[in-house]
């Protein structure tokens, strides 16, 4: 499971992230990236963060607790 954060002060709205991880990231009406799914299992968010030319996306890996 991944948690996504976008530093909108760094975002320039290139949109590569939204193309790569469309379930979790969208470009808003203001032209900047928005997280639509903050906690996700979409592995494409890793590629989206790596592809961001502004370095505005941070992805944290979260452990998933399972019931016994």
mmCIF file of the N, C-alpha and C atoms, coordinates in Angstrom:
data_MODEL
# 
_entry.id   MODEL 
# 
loop_
_atom_site.group_PDB 
_atom_site.id 
_atom_site.type_symbol 
_atom_site.label_atom_id 
_atom_site.label_alt_id 
_atom_site.label_comp_id 
_atom_site.label_asym_id 
_atom_site.label_entity_id 
_atom_site.label_seq_id 
_atom_site.pdbx_PDB_ins_code 
_atom_site.Cartn_x 
_atom_site.Cartn_y 
_atom_site.Cartn_z 
_atom_site.occupancy 
_atom_site.B_iso_or_equiv 
_atom_site.pdbx_formal_charge 
_atom_site.auth_seq_id 
_atom_site.auth_comp_id 
_atom_site.auth_asym_id 
_atom_site.auth_atom_id 
_atom_site.pdbx_PDB_model_num 
ATOM 1   N N  . UNK A 1 1  ? 0.847  -1.166  0.000   1.00 0.00 ? 1  UNK A N  1 
ATOM 2   C CA . UNK A 1 1  ? 0.000  0.000   0.000   1.00 0.00 ? 1  UNK A CA 1 
ATOM 3   C C  . UNK A 1 1  ? 0.897  1.235   0.000   1.00 0.00 ? 1  UNK A C  1 
ATOM 4   N N  . UNK A 1 2  ? 0.488  2.242   -0.736  1.00 0.00 ? 2  UNK A N  1 
ATOM 5   C CA . UNK A 1 2  ? 1.267  3.468   -0.860  1.00 0.00 ? 2  UNK A CA 1 
ATOM 6   C C  . UNK A 1 2  ? 0.423  4.678   -0.452  1.00 0.00 ? 2  UNK A C  1 
ATOM 7   N N  . UNK A 1 3  ? 1.083  5.652   0.149   1.00 0.00 ? 3  UNK A N  1 
ATOM 8   C CA . UNK A 1 3  ? 0.454  6.939   0.455   1.00 0.00 ? 3  UNK A CA 1 
ATOM 9   C C  . UNK A 1 3  ? 1.156  7.986   -0.387  1.00 0.00 ? 3  UNK A C  1 
ATOM 10  N N  . UNK A 1 4  ? 0.373  8.818   -1.072  1.00 0.00 ? 4  UNK A N  1 
ATOM 11  C CA . UNK A 1 4  ? 0.907  9.808   -2.010  1.00 0.00 ? 4  UNK A CA 1 
ATOM 12  C C  . UNK A 1 4  ? 0.734  11.206  -1.445  1.00 0.00 ? 4  UNK A C  1 
ATOM 13  N N  . UNK A 1 5  ? 1.771  12.013  -1.589  1.00 0.00 ? 5  UNK A N  1 
ATOM 14  C CA . UNK A 1 5  ? 1.686  13.428  -1.252  1.00 0.00 ? 5  UNK A CA 1 
ATOM 15  C C  . UNK A 1 5  ? 2.236  14.227  -2.431  1.00 0.00 ? 5  UNK A C  1 
ATOM 16  N N  . UNK A 1 6  ? 1.539  15.302  -2.756  1.00 0.00 ? 6  UNK A N  1 
ATOM 17  C CA . UNK A 1 6  ? 1.985  16.190  -3.829  1.00 0.00 ? 6  UNK A CA 1 
ATOM 18  C C  . UNK A 1 6  ? 2.217  17.572  -3.245  1.00 0.00 ? 6  UNK A C  1 
ATOM 19  N N  . UNK A 1 7  ? 3.415  18.099  -3.444  1.00 0.00 ? 7  UNK A N  1 
ATOM 20  C CA . UNK A 1 7  ? 3.728  19.461  -3.026  1.00 0.00 ? 7  UNK A CA 1 
ATOM 21  C C  . UNK A 1 7  ? 3.289  20.378  -4.164  1.00 0.00 ? 7  UNK A C  1 
ATOM 22  N N  . UNK A 1 8  ? 2.106  20.935  -4.018  1.00 0.00 ? 8  UNK A N  1 
ATOM 23  C CA . UNK A 1 8  ? 1.529  21.746  -5.084  1.00 0.00 ? 8  UNK A CA 1 
ATOM 24  C C  . UNK A 1 8  ? 2.318  23.031  -5.339  1.00 0.00 ? 8  UNK A C  1 
ATOM 25  N N  . UNK A 1 9  ? 3.152  23.445  -4.389  1.00 0.00 ? 9  UNK A N  1 
ATOM 26  C CA . UNK A 1 9  ? 3.985  24.625  -4.625  1.00 0.00 ? 9  UNK A CA 1 
ATOM 27  C C  . UNK A 1 9  ? 5.109  24.310  -5.614  1.00 0.00 ? 9  UNK A C  1 
ATOM 28  N N  . UNK A 1 10 ? 5.408  23.016  -5.795  1.00 0.00 ? 10 UNK A N  1 
ATOM 29  C CA . UNK A 1 10 ? 6.430  22.601  -6.765  1.00 0.00 ? 10 UNK A CA 1 
ATOM 30  C C  . UNK A 1 10 ? 5.826  22.176  -8.099  1.00 0.00 ? 10 UNK A C  1 
ATOM 31  N N  . UNK A 1 11 ? 4.563  21.780  -8.086  1.00 0.00 ? 11 UNK A N  1 
ATOM 32  C CA . UNK A 1 11 ? 3.907  21.240  -9.281  1.00 0.00 ? 11 UNK A CA 1 
ATOM 33  C C  . UNK A 1 11 ? 3.791  22.312  -10.366 1.00 0.00 ? 11 UNK A C  1 
ATOM 34  N N  . UNK A 1 12 ? 4.136  21.919  -11.595 1.00 0.00 ? 12 UNK A N  1 
ATOM 35  C CA . UNK A 1 12 ? 3.987  22.817  -12.743 1.00 0.00 ? 12 UNK A CA 1 
ATOM 36  C C  . UNK A 1 12 ? 2.936  22.319  -13.723 1.00 0.00 ? 12 UNK A C  1 
ATOM 37  N N  . UNK A 1 13 ? 2.262  21.227  -13.375 1.00 0.00 ? 13 UNK A N  1 
ATOM 38  C CA . UNK A 1 13 ? 1.153  20.737  -14.189 1.00 0.00 ? 13 UNK A CA 1 
ATOM 39  C C  . UNK A 1 13 ? 1.540  20.084  -15.493 1.00 0.00 ? 13 UNK A C  1 
ATOM 40  N N  . UNK A 1 14 ? 2.707  19.468  -15.568 1.00 0.00 ? 14 UNK A N  1 
ATOM 41  C CA . UNK A 1 14 ? 3.108  18.784  -16.795 1.00 0.00 ? 14 UNK A CA 1 
ATOM 42  C C  . UNK A 1 14 ? 2.133  17.655  -17.146 1.00 0.00 ? 14 UNK A C  1 
ATOM 43  N N  . UNK A 1 15 ? 1.593  16.978  -16.119 1.00 0.00 ? 15 UNK A N  1 
ATOM 44  C CA . UNK A 1 15 ? 0.576  15.950  -16.345 1.00 0.00 ? 15 UNK A CA 1 
ATOM 45  C C  . UNK A 1 15 ? 1.086  14.545  -16.557 1.00 0.00 ? 15 UNK A C  1 
ATOM 46  N N  . UNK A 1 16 ? 2.387  14.370  -16.556 1.00 0.00 ? 16 UNK A N  1 
ATOM 47  C CA . UNK A 1 16 ? 2.941  13.030  -16.735 1.00 0.00 ? 16 UNK A CA 1 
ATOM 48  C C  . UNK A 1 16 ? 2.446  12.101  -15.636 1.00 0.00 ? 16 UNK A C  1 
ATOM 49  N N  . UNK A 1 17 ? 2.369  12.594  -14.431 1.00 0.00 ? 17 UNK A N  1 
ATOM 50  C CA . UNK A 1 17 ? 1.932  11.786  -13.293 1.00 0.00 ? 17 UNK A CA 1 
ATOM 51  C C  . UNK A 1 17 ? 0.510  11.279  -13.489 1.00 0.00 ? 17 UNK A C  1 
ATOM 52  N N  . UNK A 1 18 ? -0.367 12.142  -13.962 1.00 0.00 ? 18 UNK A N  1 
ATOM 53  C CA . UNK A 1 18 ? -1.771 11.777  -14.164 1.00 0.00 ? 18 UNK A CA 1 
ATOM 54  C C  . UNK A 1 18 ? -1.916 10.755  -15.289 1.00 0.00 ? 18 UNK A C  1 
ATOM 55  N N  . UNK A 1 19 ? -1.048 10.821  -16.270 1.00 0.00 ? 19 UNK A N  1 
ATOM 56  C CA . UNK A 1 19 ? -1.069 9.833   -17.350 1.00 0.00 ? 19 UNK A CA 1 
ATOM 57  C C  . UNK A 1 19 ? -0.618 8.465   -16.840 1.00 0.00 ? 19 UNK A C  1 
ATOM 58  N N  . UNK A 1 20 ? 0.393  8.468   -15.988 1.00 0.00 ? 20 UNK A N  1 
ATOM 59  C CA . UNK A 1 20 ? 0.953  7.209   -15.508 1.00 0.00 ? 20 UNK A CA 1 
ATOM 60  C C  . UNK A 1 20 ? 0.136  6.564   -14.390 1.00 0.00 ? 20 UNK A C  1 
ATOM 61  N N  . UNK A 1 21 ? -0.451 7.368   -13.531 1.00 0.00 ? 21 UNK A N  1 
ATOM 62  C CA . UNK A 1 21 ? -1.201 6.857   -12.370 1.00 0.00 ? 21 UNK A CA 1 
ATOM 63  C C  . UNK A 1 21 ? -2.578 7.507   -12.329 1.00 0.00 ? 21 UNK A C  1 
ATOM 64  N N  . UNK A 1 22 ? -3.353 7.281   -13.362 1.00 0.00 ? 22 UNK A N  1 
ATOM 65  C CA . UNK A 1 22 ? -4.629 7.989   -13.525 1.00 0.00 ? 22 UNK A CA 1 
ATOM 66  C C  . UNK A 1 22 ? -5.666 7.657   -12.459 1.00 0.00 ? 22 UNK A C  1 
ATOM 67  N N  . UNK A 1 23 ? -5.533 6.537   -11.793 1.00 0.00 ? 23 UNK A N  1 
ATOM 68  C CA . UNK A 1 23 ? -6.483 6.195   -10.731 1.00 0.00 ? 23 UNK A CA 1 
ATOM 69  C C  . UNK A 1 23 ? -6.231 7.012   -9.469  1.00 0.00 ? 23 UNK A C  1 
ATOM 70  N N  . UNK A 1 24 ? -4.988 7.438   -9.267  1.00 0.00 ? 24 UNK A N  1 
ATOM 71  C CA . UNK A 1 24 ? -4.605 8.102   -8.020  1.00 0.00 ? 24 UNK A CA 1 
ATOM 72  C C  . UNK A 1 24 ? -4.305 9.586   -8.144  1.00 0.00 ? 24 UNK A C  1 
ATOM 73  N N  . UNK A 1 25 ? -3.996 10.045  -9.356  1.00 0.00 ? 25 UNK A N  1 
ATOM 74  C CA . UNK A 1 25 ? -3.599 11.441  -9.558  1.00 0.00 ? 25 UNK A CA 1 
ATOM 75  C C  . UNK A 1 25 ? -4.334 12.006  -10.771 1.00 0.00 ? 25 UNK A C  1 
ATOM 76  N N  . UNK A 1 26 ? -4.854 13.220  -10.604 1.00 0.00 ? 26 UNK A N  1 
ATOM 77  C CA . UNK A 1 26 ? -5.518 13.916  -11.711 1.00 0.00 ? 26 UNK A CA 1 
ATOM 78  C C  . UNK A 1 26 ? -5.037 15.357  -11.742 1.00 0.00 ? 26 UNK A C  1 
ATOM 79  N N  . UNK A 1 27 ? -5.113 15.954  -12.916 1.00 0.00 ? 27 UNK A N  1 
ATOM 80  C CA . UNK A 1 27 ? -4.807 17.376  -13.059 1.00 0.00 ? 27 UNK A CA 1 
ATOM 81  C C  . UNK A 1 27 ? -6.122 18.131  -12.854 1.00 0.00 ? 27 UNK A C  1 
ATOM 82  N N  . UNK A 1 28 ? -6.119 19.059  -11.911 1.00 0.00 ? 28 UNK A N  1 
ATOM 83  C CA . UNK A 1 28 ? -7.319 19.810  -11.570 1.00 0.00 ? 28 UNK A CA 1 
ATOM 84  C C  . UNK A 1 28 ? -7.567 20.967  -12.509 1.00 0.00 ? 28 UNK A C  1 
ATOM 85  N N  . UNK A 1 29 ? -8.665 21.645  -12.281 1.00 0.00 ? 29 UNK A N  1 
ATOM 86  C CA . UNK A 1 29 ? -9.047 22.804  -13.096 1.00 0.00 ? 29 UNK A CA 1 
ATOM 87  C C  . UNK A 1 29 ? -8.006 23.911  -13.020 1.00 0.00 ? 29 UNK A C  1 
ATOM 88  N N  . UNK A 1 30 ? -7.245 23.942  -11.928 1.00 0.00 ? 30 UNK A N  1 
ATOM 89  C CA . UNK A 1 30 ? -6.193 24.949  -11.766 1.00 0.00 ? 30 UNK A CA 1 
ATOM 90  C C  . UNK A 1 30 ? -4.908 24.575  -12.488 1.00 0.00 ? 30 UNK A C  1 
ATOM 91  N N  . UNK A 1 31 ? -4.902 23.396  -13.140 1.00 0.00 ? 31 UNK A N  1 
ATOM 92  C CA . UNK A 1 31 ? -3.740 22.960  -13.904 1.00 0.00 ? 31 UNK A CA 1 
ATOM 93  C C  . UNK A 1 31 ? -2.686 22.253  -13.077 1.00 0.00 ? 31 UNK A C  1 
ATOM 94  N N  . UNK A 1 32 ? -2.976 21.995  -11.810 1.00 0.00 ? 32 UNK A N  1 
ATOM 95  C CA . UNK A 1 32 ? -2.010 21.330  -10.931 1.00 0.00 ? 32 UNK A CA 1 
ATOM 96  C C  . UNK A 1 32 ? -2.498 19.939  -10.554 1.00 0.00 ? 32 UNK A C  1 
ATOM 97  N N  . UNK A 1 33 ? -1.564 19.084  -10.185 1.00 0.00 ? 33 UNK A N  1 
ATOM 98  C CA . UNK A 1 33 ? -1.884 17.709  -9.822  1.00 0.00 ? 33 UNK A CA 1 
ATOM 99  C C  . UNK A 1 33 ? -2.601 17.642  -8.480  1.00 0.00 ? 33 UNK A C  1 
ATOM 100 N N  . UNK A 1 34 ? -3.568 16.746  -8.413  1.00 0.00 ? 34 UNK A N  1 
ATOM 101 C CA . UNK A 1 34 ? -4.318 16.476  -7.195  1.00 0.00 ? 34 UNK A CA 1 
ATOM 102 C C  . UNK A 1 34 ? -4.312 14.983  -6.922  1.00 0.00 ? 34 UNK A C  1 
ATOM 103 N N  . UNK A 1 35 ? -4.199 14.621  -5.670  1.00 0.00 ? 35 UNK A N  1 
ATOM 104 C CA . UNK A 1 35 ? -4.316 13.219  -5.268  1.00 0.00 ? 35 UNK A CA 1 
ATOM 105 C C  . UNK A 1 35 ? -5.802 12.887  -5.201  1.00 0.00 ? 35 UNK A C  1 
ATOM 106 N N  . UNK A 1 36 ? -6.208 11.848  -5.912  1.00 0.00 ? 36 UNK A N  1 
ATOM 107 C CA . UNK A 1 36 ? -7.603 11.424  -5.870  1.00 0.00 ? 36 UNK A CA 1 
ATOM 108 C C  . UNK A 1 36 ? -7.771 10.190  -4.991  1.00 0.00 ? 36 UNK A C  1 
ATOM 109 N N  . UNK A 1 37 ? -6.687 9.509   -4.745  1.00 0.00 ? 37 UNK A N  1 
ATOM 110 C CA . UNK A 1 37 ? -6.692 8.296   -3.941  1.00 0.00 ? 37 UNK A CA 1 
ATOM 111 C C  . UNK A 1 37 ? -5.411 8.310   -3.123  1.00 0.00 ? 37 UNK A C  1 
ATOM 112 N N  . UNK A 1 38 ? -5.469 8.882   -1.920  1.00 0.00 ? 38 UNK A N  1 
ATOM 113 C CA . UNK A 1 38 ? -4.272 9.076   -1.108  1.00 0.00 ? 38 UNK A CA 1 
ATOM 114 C C  . UNK A 1 38 ? -3.586 7.798   -0.683  1.00 0.00 ? 38 UNK A C  1 
ATOM 115 N N  . UNK A 1 39 ? -4.372 6.767   -0.373  1.00 0.00 ? 39 UNK A N  1 
ATOM 116 C CA . UNK A 1 39 ? -3.832 5.454   -0.055  1.00 0.00 ? 39 UNK A CA 1 
ATOM 117 C C  . UNK A 1 39 ? -4.227 4.519   -1.180  1.00 0.00 ? 39 UNK A C  1 
ATOM 118 N N  . UNK A 1 40 ? -3.248 3.915   -1.815  1.00 0.00 ? 40 UNK A N  1 
ATOM 119 C CA . UNK A 1 40 ? -3.521 3.111   -3.001  1.00 0.00 ? 40 UNK A CA 1 
ATOM 120 C C  . UNK A 1 40 ? -2.561 1.929   -3.097  1.00 0.00 ? 40 UNK A C  1 
ATOM 121 N N  . UNK A 1 41 ? -2.986 0.930   -3.829  1.00 0.00 ? 41 UNK A N  1 
ATOM 122 C CA . UNK A 1 41 ? -2.096 -0.189  -4.151  1.00 0.00 ? 41 UNK A CA 1 
ATOM 123 C C  . UNK A 1 41 ? -1.603 -0.084  -5.595  1.00 0.00 ? 41 UNK A C  1 
ATOM 124 N N  . UNK A 1 42 ? -1.912 1.037   -6.242  1.00 0.00 ? 42 UNK A N  1 
ATOM 125 C CA . UNK A 1 42 ? -1.519 1.269   -7.629  1.00 0.00 ? 42 UNK A CA 1 
ATOM 126 C C  . UNK A 1 42 ? -0.002 1.501   -7.704  1.00 0.00 ? 42 UNK A C  1 
ATOM 127 N N  . UNK A 1 43 ? 0.733  0.510   -8.180  1.00 0.00 ? 43 UNK A N  1 
ATOM 128 C CA . UNK A 1 43 ? 2.195  0.619   -8.235  1.00 0.00 ? 43 UNK A CA 1 
ATOM 129 C C  . UNK A 1 43 ? 2.664  1.680   -9.232  1.00 0.00 ? 43 UNK A C  1 
ATOM 130 N N  . UNK A 1 44 ? 1.793  2.100   -10.126 1.00 0.00 ? 44 UNK A N  1 
ATOM 131 C CA . UNK A 1 44 ? 2.152  3.138   -11.096 1.00 0.00 ? 44 UNK A CA 1 
ATOM 132 C C  . UNK A 1 44 ? 2.496  4.460   -10.422 1.00 0.00 ? 44 UNK A C  1 
ATOM 133 N N  . UNK A 1 45 ? 2.081  4.649   -9.159  1.00 0.00 ? 45 UNK A N  1 
ATOM 134 C CA . UNK A 1 45 ? 2.414  5.899   -8.475  1.00 0.00 ? 45 UNK A CA 1 
ATOM 135 C C  . UNK A 1 45 ? 3.919  6.038   -8.276  1.00 0.00 ? 45 UNK A C  1 
ATOM 136 N N  . UNK A 1 46 ? 4.615  4.929   -8.178  1.00 0.00 ? 46 UNK A N  1 
ATOM 137 C CA . UNK A 1 46 ? 6.080  4.973   -8.043  1.00 0.00 ? 46 UNK A CA 1 
ATOM 138 C C  . UNK A 1 46 ? 6.710  5.532   -9.317  1.00 0.00 ? 46 UNK A C  1 
ATOM 139 N N  . UNK A 1 47 ? 6.228  5.074   -10.452 1.00 0.00 ? 47 UNK A N  1 
ATOM 140 C CA . UNK A 1 47 ? 6.720  5.564   -11.742 1.00 0.00 ? 47 UNK A CA 1 
ATOM 141 C C  . UNK A 1 47 ? 6.330  7.029   -11.936 1.00 0.00 ? 47 UNK A C  1 
ATOM 142 N N  . UNK A 1 48 ? 5.122  7.383   -11.514 1.00 0.00 ? 48 UNK A N  1 
ATOM 143 C CA . UNK A 1 48 ? 4.655  8.762   -11.636 1.00 0.00 ? 48 UNK A CA 1 
ATOM 144 C C  . UNK A 1 48 ? 5.531  9.704   -10.825 1.00 0.00 ? 48 UNK A C  1 
ATOM 145 N N  . UNK A 1 49 ? 5.873  9.306   -9.611  1.00 0.00 ? 49 UNK A N  1 
ATOM 146 C CA . UNK A 1 49 ? 6.740  10.139  -8.771  1.00 0.00 ? 49 UNK A CA 1 
ATOM 147 C C  . UNK A 1 49 ? 8.118  10.286  -9.393  1.00 0.00 ? 49 UNK A C  1 
ATOM 148 N N  . UNK A 1 50 ? 8.654  9.188   -9.921  1.00 0.00 ? 50 UNK A N  1 
ATOM 149 C CA . UNK A 1 50 ? 9.980  9.228   -10.537 1.00 0.00 ? 50 UNK A CA 1 
ATOM 150 C C  . UNK A 1 50 ? 9.990  10.080  -11.803 1.00 0.00 ? 50 UNK A C  1 
ATOM 151 N N  . UNK A 1 51 ? 8.858  10.129  -12.496 1.00 0.00 ? 51 UNK A N  1 
ATOM 152 C CA . UNK A 1 51 ? 8.782  10.864  -13.758 1.00 0.00 ? 51 UNK A CA 1 
ATOM 153 C C  . UNK A 1 51 ? 8.496  12.354  -13.574 1.00 0.00 ? 51 UNK A C  1 
ATOM 154 N N  . UNK A 1 52 ? 8.104  12.765  -12.386 1.00 0.00 ? 52 UNK A N  1 
ATOM 155 C CA . UNK A 1 52 ? 7.772  14.176  -12.165 1.00 0.00 ? 52 UNK A CA 1 
ATOM 156 C C  . UNK A 1 52 ? 9.027  15.043  -12.324 1.00 0.00 ? 52 UNK A C  1 
ATOM 157 N N  . UNK A 1 53 ? 9.055  15.930  -13.311 1.00 0.00 ? 53 UNK A N  1 
ATOM 158 C CA . UNK A 1 53 ? 10.255 16.736  -13.539 1.00 0.00 ? 53 UNK A CA 1 
ATOM 159 C C  . UNK A 1 53 ? 10.524 17.751  -12.425 1.00 0.00 ? 53 UNK A C  1 
ATOM 160 N N  . UNK A 1 54 ? 9.505  18.054  -11.631 1.00 0.00 ? 54 UNK A N  1 
ATOM 161 C CA . UNK A 1 54 ? 9.659  19.032  -10.553 1.00 0.00 ? 54 UNK A CA 1 
ATOM 162 C C  . UNK A 1 54 ? 9.926  18.379  -9.197  1.00 0.00 ? 54 UNK A C  1 
ATOM 163 N N  . UNK A 1 55 ? 9.839  17.058  -9.127  1.00 0.00 ? 55 UNK A N  1 
ATOM 164 C CA . UNK A 1 55 ? 10.052 16.366  -7.860  1.00 0.00 ? 55 UNK A CA 1 
ATOM 165 C C  . UNK A 1 55 ? 8.969  16.681  -6.839  1.00 0.00 ? 55 UNK A C  1 
ATOM 166 N N  . UNK A 1 56 ? 7.745  16.919  -7.319  1.00 0.00 ? 56 UNK A N  1 
ATOM 167 C CA . UNK A 1 56 ? 6.659  17.347  -6.445  1.00 0.00 ? 56 UNK A CA 1 
ATOM 168 C C  . UNK A 1 56 ? 5.918  16.198  -5.772  1.00 0.00 ? 56 UNK A C  1 
ATOM 169 N N  . UNK A 1 57 ? 6.177  14.963  -6.204  1.00 0.00 ? 57 UNK A N  1 
ATOM 170 C CA . UNK A 1 57 ? 5.417  13.819  -5.695  1.00 0.00 ? 57 UNK A CA 1 
ATOM 171 C C  . UNK A 1 57 ? 6.298  12.960  -4.804  1.00 0.00 ? 57 UNK A C  1 
ATOM 172 N N  . UNK A 1 58 ? 5.779  12.666  -3.626  1.00 0.00 ? 58 UNK A N  1 
ATOM 173 C CA . UNK A 1 58 ? 6.451  11.760  -2.702  1.00 0.00 ? 58 UNK A CA 1 
ATOM 174 C C  . UNK A 1 58 ? 5.514  10.592  -2.447  1.00 0.00 ? 58 UNK A C  1 
ATOM 175 N N  . UNK A 1 59 ? 6.050  9.388   -2.509  1.00 0.00 ? 59 UNK A N  1 
ATOM 176 C CA . UNK A 1 59 ? 5.269  8.186   -2.260  1.00 0.00 ? 59 UNK A CA 1 
ATOM 177 C C  . UNK A 1 59 ? 5.889  7.468   -1.074  1.00 0.00 ? 59 UNK A C  1 
ATOM 178 N N  . UNK A 1 60 ? 5.053  7.163   -0.091  1.00 0.00 ? 60 UNK A N  1 
ATOM 179 C CA . UNK A 1 60 ? 5.477  6.436   1.092   1.00 0.00 ? 60 UNK A CA 1 
ATOM 180 C C  . UNK A 1 60 ? 4.876  5.042   1.068   1.00 0.00 ? 60 UNK A C  1 
ATOM 181 N N  . UNK A 1 61 ? 5.697  4.055   1.324   1.00 0.00 ? 61 UNK A N  1 
ATOM 182 C CA . UNK A 1 61 ? 5.173  2.682   1.390   1.00 0.00 ? 61 UNK A CA 1 
ATOM 183 C C  . UNK A 1 61 ? 4.662  2.447   2.799   1.00 0.00 ? 61 UNK A C  1 
ATOM 184 N N  . UNK A 1 62 ? 3.433  1.945   2.880   1.00 0.00 ? 62 UNK A N  1 
ATOM 185 C CA . UNK A 1 62 ? 2.814  1.693   4.175   1.00 0.00 ? 62 UNK A CA 1 
ATOM 186 C C  . UNK A 1 62 ? 2.668  0.186   4.360   1.00 0.00 ? 62 UNK A C  1 
ATOM 187 N N  . UNK A 1 63 ? 2.834  -0.240  5.588   1.00 0.00 ? 63 UNK A N  1 
ATOM 188 C CA . UNK A 1 63 ? 2.598  -1.650  5.867   1.00 0.00 ? 63 UNK A CA 1 
ATOM 189 C C  . UNK A 1 63 ? 1.098  -1.863  6.031   1.00 0.00 ? 63 UNK A C  1 
ATOM 190 N N  . UNK A 1 64 ? 0.647  -3.025  5.652   1.00 0.00 ? 64 UNK A N  1 
ATOM 191 C CA . UNK A 1 64 ? -0.765 -3.358  5.743   1.00 0.00 ? 64 UNK A CA 1 
ATOM 192 C C  . UNK A 1 64 ? -0.919 -4.376  6.861   1.00 0.00 ? 64 UNK A C  1 
ATOM 193 N N  . UNK A 1 65 ? -1.674 -4.004  7.890   1.00 0.00 ? 65 UNK A N  1 
ATOM 194 C CA . UNK A 1 65 ? -1.928 -4.923  8.980   1.00 0.00 ? 65 UNK A CA 1 
ATOM 195 C C  . UNK A 1 65 ? -3.059 -5.859  8.565   1.00 0.00 ? 65 UNK A C  1 
ATOM 196 N N  . UNK A 1 66 ? -2.825 -7.122  8.741   1.00 0.00 ? 66 UNK A N  1 
ATOM 197 C CA . UNK A 1 66 ? -3.840 -8.105  8.398   1.00 0.00 ? 66 UNK A CA 1 
ATOM 198 C C  . UNK A 1 66 ? -4.378 -8.749  9.661   1.00 0.00 ? 66 UNK A C  1 
ATOM 199 N N  . UNK A 1 67 ? -5.664 -8.952  9.697   1.00 0.00 ? 67 UNK A N  1 
ATOM 200 C CA . UNK A 1 67 ? -6.271 -9.620  10.833  1.00 0.00 ? 67 UNK A CA 1 
ATOM 201 C C  . UNK A 1 67 ? -5.891 -11.092 10.848  1.00 0.00 ? 67 UNK A C  1 
ATOM 202 N N  . UNK A 1 68 ? -5.661 -11.611 12.044  1.00 0.00 ? 68 UNK A N  1 
ATOM 203 C CA . UNK A 1 68 ? -5.267 -13.027 12.156  1.00 0.00 ? 68 UNK A CA 1 
ATOM 204 C C  . UNK A 1 68 ? -6.469 -13.921 12.145  1.00 0.00 ? 68 UNK A C  1 
# 
